Each structure stands twice: as C-alpha cells, then as structure tokens.
C-alpha cells in the first residue's frame, strides 16, 4: 500500500473535507478496516467454538456499537451537504462547524474500526459454524444427563463429552463424597441426618479436588449419606444452577435424568455388569497402590447397587427417555464414540427411545 505518511498524519490532525476524500487517505482507511477484520476473526472463531450463544451476543453488541457511531456521523455529513450546500467547502472558516466536523470525522474513523472488528468477529464466527467446529451445545444451551451405577464409566464419558463440546462438567458424586467426608471430619456418624444435612448446606466447592474424595471408602460413605432425603434436597439447587450454564453442561450421577434435570434433551444411562465394573474399580485401586481383593471390590459394588436402587428418594434407575449404553465389552474410546453418536442424534432431532 503506497501512501504518503506525512500527508495522512496531517489529514488526521486536521481532517478537512478535501483531504478525507483523497485516494491515499481512503486507502489508509480501508487498510485499517481490513487489519481490524483480520485481528478480530480469530477471536470470533475461538469464542464460537467455546460458547456459541455467547459469541452471538458479542457479535450483536459490536454491530450495534458500530451502527450507533456511524449512523449519527452520516446524518451530520448529509446535513452539512444538503442543508447548506456550501457548508462543506467553508467548514474550516466557522469555528463551531469546524469543531463539529472534526468530531464527526474522528467518530467516523472509530466507528469504522469498530465495524471492522464486528465484521472480522462475524466472519470468524461464520467460519467456525460452517466448519463444524462451533459448539452446538453452546448455541443451544443443552444439558446432557449421564447416569449409571458405580464404576460403569459414566464419569470418564462425562468428562470426555464435556471436553469435546467445550462445556462445563459436574461429577455430582463428588458432592455426596464431600458431604460424607465433612460429616466424618466433624466426628459424627454417617447416618446422623442432622449432621449430614448441615454439611450439605455448608459444602465448599473449592474442596472438590481433595484426593480423599477419590478412594473406595469415600464412595462407600457417599452412598450412605445419599440415602438421606434432606441431603439430596440441599444439593439439588447447586446441581440445577450448574446445569443452567448458558453454554450448556454435562452432569453425571445417579439421578440426573430422573430428578435433577428431568427435562434434559439428552439422557444417557451407562451400565455394565457388576463383574466388569468390579474389575475396572479393582484395577484403579491397584494403580493407586491400594492392596484390595477383587472379591471385596465386587461385594462393595453389589452393596452400593442395592443401596442406590433401593433408596426411597431418587433411586438409581434409567429415565424413561434415556438412551442406554452398555459398556461391558467396550473400550473407553468405543464407549466415547457411542456416547457422541447418541448426543449428535439427539441434537439433530432424533426421538428418544420409547419408554420401557
């Protein structure tokens, strides 16, 4: 781009009507506009991939801001030209007109840059959508409910699905594990209803990364406090608030599709035989250095299944409109691909399975 820098700088310092229409100045304006477009496009792409609905709101705000600046400037220029045909030529001779004209010229330049940013952001957003990289969940605010018994693989699937769609994920089992931990640390019995409810109401999400919540004993304790109706009621609002994320969300647990998010458009019930689930859990514990017998792990799995399915409040049971995914003979990658297939079919409008 061949321009006279001094001429351009002088024109911007003293934007007379004559200089603003010179080819070099118009070329500089166009160049600045294109630079704004190219710089904004990657941001439009990235935000659309992460949060489709949020990117749409941002694009609208940018476009409205550009119009709010440019349109008044256009009105002033038209008024100068048509109300007083000689006004543009003599604008520098009248101080009031000169101030108004300079302000209009500067505002028009700013509006053009904002318009370039809006255009670039919009092109990036369009590219993400056309390429398929855009978060479909983010555009729809979809909730994916993944339920299933212990060690069925639902937690791993939930994390993988959430990462794939760039949406937040909540392992609701951690809530009950944290409640059980706090009850025990307070020196109370897990069956102490009053203590459990109090711990559930004062739960601190910042402690969810506590390694103590990952052990087998934590899972066993969680299934005890989970039977207390007051505990489940205290944790319900937290789970539903999480599910209301504008970008969408993935929640895994035992009653997500039946109680926490009964209207979730995508429900998956992940299961496997007790023996296979015990084998997986036994392998996990051995990797952590815990010396446990396979038979003891299987007994634990079966006891938890009995408690979870037999409790009076929110028992473990597939939602009537949930897709059931048996992972007994599937690898992690195969199960993940099967889960994605279910999600994509539902997002494309496929009907849920008929109630059993």
N, C-alpha and C positions, 0 to 999 in steps of 0.2 A: 504494500500500500504506500504510494508516493504522496506524501503530504508535506507542507511547509509548517514545521513545528511552531516557529515563532508566530506565524500568521494565525494558526489555530489557537495558541495561547492568548494572543491579543484579542481574538474574537470572543473567547470565553470570558476574558476580563471585561470586555466592552461589547456585549452581544447586540450589535446594531442589526436591523432587519436586512441590510445589504450583505453583511458578512455571513449571516447564518444561511444564506442561500447559495454560497459559493461551493463548487464541487468538492474542494478539499475538506471543507467543514462537513458537508453531507457525508462524505466518505468516512470521516472520523466518527461521526455519529453512528453510522452503520457498523463500523468496526467495533465500537464499544458495545453496541447491541448484540452483535454476534459473540463477543467474548462473554457477555453475561449469559447468553444462551448455553454456550459450551461449558461454562463453570457450573451452572445450575443443573444441567441434565443428570450428572451422576447422583446428585442429592435426590432428585426425583425418583430415579431408579431404586436407590437404596431404601428410601423411605417406603416406596410402594411394595417392595419385597418384604419389608418388616411389618408394615401396617397399612394395608390398602385404604381403609376408610380414613385414617389419619392423613395420608398423602393427598386424598381428595379434598379434605378440609383445608390443608395448607395451600394447595393449588388455587382453590377458590378465593382464599384470602389475598394471595398475591395478585390474582387477576383483578379483583375488586379494588385493591390498593392502586394498581396501575391506572385503572379507569378513573378512579377518584382524583388522581393527579392530572392525567392527560385531558380529560373532558373539560374541566374549567379553563385550562390553558387554551384549548381550541376555541372556547366561547370568547375569551378575551381577544384572541387573534382575529376571529371573524368580526367582532365588534369594532376593532381598530380599522379593519379594511372596509367594511360595508357602512358603518355609521358615519365615519369620516374618511372618505377615500384618500385624502392627503395625509391622514394621521401617521401611517407607517413611514412615509418619507420624512415627516417632520418630528418624529417621536423624540429625537435627541435634543430638540430645541426647547421642549417643555419639561421641566423637572418632574412634575407629577407623572406625566406619561412615561418619561424615561425610567423612573423607579418601577412603575407598573410593568413596563416592557421587560426590564431586566429580571424582575421577579418571575415573570411568566416564562422567560427563556430558560432560567435556571430550573424552575419547576418542571418544565417540559423535558429537560435533559434527565432529571431524576426519574420522572415518570417513564421515560424511555428505557432507562436501565432496569427499573422495576418490572416493566413489561418484558424485557429480555429475560430476566430471572424467571418470571412466570412462564414464558414460552419454553425456556430450557427445562424447567421443572416439569412442565406438562409433557414435553417430548420424552423425558426420561421415564415418566410415569406410563406413557403410552407404550414405550418400548418394553418395559417390564411386563405389562399386561399382555402384549402381543406375543412375547417370547415364552409366556407361561411361568416366568419366574415370580410374578406377583403373588402375594399371599392371598389365596382365595378365602381363607378363614378371616384374614384381616378385613377384607372387603365386606364379608357377611356377618362378622361378629359371631361366628359359630362356636358352640360348645361341644366338645367331644367327651362323652362319658365312657370311661373304661372300667368295668367292674370284673371281679373274679376272686376266687379263693386264694389263700396264701401260696406263694411260690408258683403261681400259674404263669408268670412272666408279664403280668399286666403293667408293673412298674417300669420295666425296661421298654416295653412297647410305648407306654405313655410318653416317656422322655424322648424316644426316637421320633415319634409322630409330632410332638411339640417342636422339636428342633427342625424337622422337615418343613413345617409350616410357619416357623418363626413366631410362635405364640407361647405364652407362659404355661407352665405345667405345675400342678399341685398334687403331691402324693399325700392324700388325705389320711393315709395310715400313720404318717408321721405325727399328725395331730394327737391321735389316741396314744401313740407311743410316748409323746411328750407329756401328756396328762398322767399316764401311769408312772413315768419317771418322777414327775414332781410330787405325786402322792407318796411314793416310796421315800423320796428325799425328805419329805415332811414327817417321816416316821409313822405314817398312817397305813392302814390296811387297804389293799386294792378294792375290797368290797365296801369300803366306807363311802357311802353315797354322798354324804355332805362334803367330805374332803375332796372327792373326785370332781364334784360339780364346781367347787370353789377353784380348784386347779384349772379346770377347763375354762372358766370365766377369766382367769388371770394369765392365760397362756401367752408366752412371749415368742413370737415368730422368729426372733433373732437367734433362738436357741435350737432351731430345727437342724442345724448342721452338727449337732452334738454326736460324736461317734457312738455314744452309749445307746443311741436310738436304733442302731443297725443290728444289734445282736439278736440271737434267737430268744433270749429271755425277755427282751423288750417287746417282741411280737407277742409272746405268750401273755405278758402283763397287759398289753394293749387290748387283747381280746376280752379281758376281764372287765376293764373299765368301759369298754364299748357296749357292754350289755346294759349299762345304766342309762335310762331314758334322759335324765337331766343332763348328762354329759353330752349326749348326741344333740340335744336341743341347744346347748350352749355353743357347740361348734358349728351348728348349721348356718348361722348368719355369716360366719367367717368364710365358709366354703362357697356360699352363694355370692358373696361380694367378690370373691376371686373369679368366679365364673362370669361375672358381669363385665369383665375386661372388654373395652371397645374392640380390641384386636381379635377377640375370641380366646378360648382357653381349652386346655386338656386337663381333666381331673381323673385320677384313678383311685379306686377304693372298693367298697363292697355294696354301697347303696347310692351311688351317684345317679344312675339312670332311673332308680325307683323312687328316691326320696329327695336327694339334694337338687338334682336337675332333671325332674321328670319330663320336661319339655325339650330336652336336648335333642337336636335333629339327628345327631349321630351317636348311637349307643352300641358299644361292643362288649360282649361278655366273654372274657378269656378264661379258658379252663384247660385242664389236663388231668390225667389220672393221679390219684394220690401217690402211687408209687413213683411216677415220673417227677412229681413235684418234690417228693422227699429226696429223690436222687439229686435234683438241682440244688436244693437247700443244703444237703449234706456236702456237696462239692463246694458251695460258697463258704460254709463254715470251716472246712478243711483248709481252704486258701487263706483264711484269716488266722490259721494256726490253732483253731479250736478242735480238741480231740473228742469227738462225739460218735456214737454208734448209729449206723443207718437206721436200725430198728427204733431207736429212741426218737430220731427225727421223724420217722413215719408215724409213730404214735402221737407226736406233737401235732403234726399236720392233721391227723384224723380228729384229735380232740378239738382243735381250732375250727375245723369244718363243722363239727357237731355244735359247737357254741355259736358260730356265726349264722348257721342256718336255723338254729332252734331258738334264738332270742326273740322276745315278743316285739321289740321295737326295731324296725328297719332290718329284718333278717336278710342274709345273703341269698339273693335269688335273681335270676335274669329278668330284666324288664321285658314286658310282653313284646315290645317292638325293637328288641336288641338283636344285633347280629351275633351269633355265637361262633367263637373261634377256638377250636381245639388245637392246642399247640403240642400235644403229646409227642407227635412224630415230626415236629417242625424244628428247624434250626432257628436261631434268633433272626437271621436275615429273611428266611422264608416267612416267619410269623410277621415280621415288619412289613414285608411286601403284601401279605394278605390283609393286614390291617389298613394299609394305604389304599388298597383296592376297594375295601369297604367304604372308607371315607370318601374317596373320589366318586364312587357310585351314588352315595347319598347326596353329595354336593351337586352332582349332575342331575338330581331329581329322581333317582331310583326309589321305589317304595320300600319301606322297611319290611322285614319278614313278617308273615302272618303270625298272629298270636298263637302260641302253642295250646 
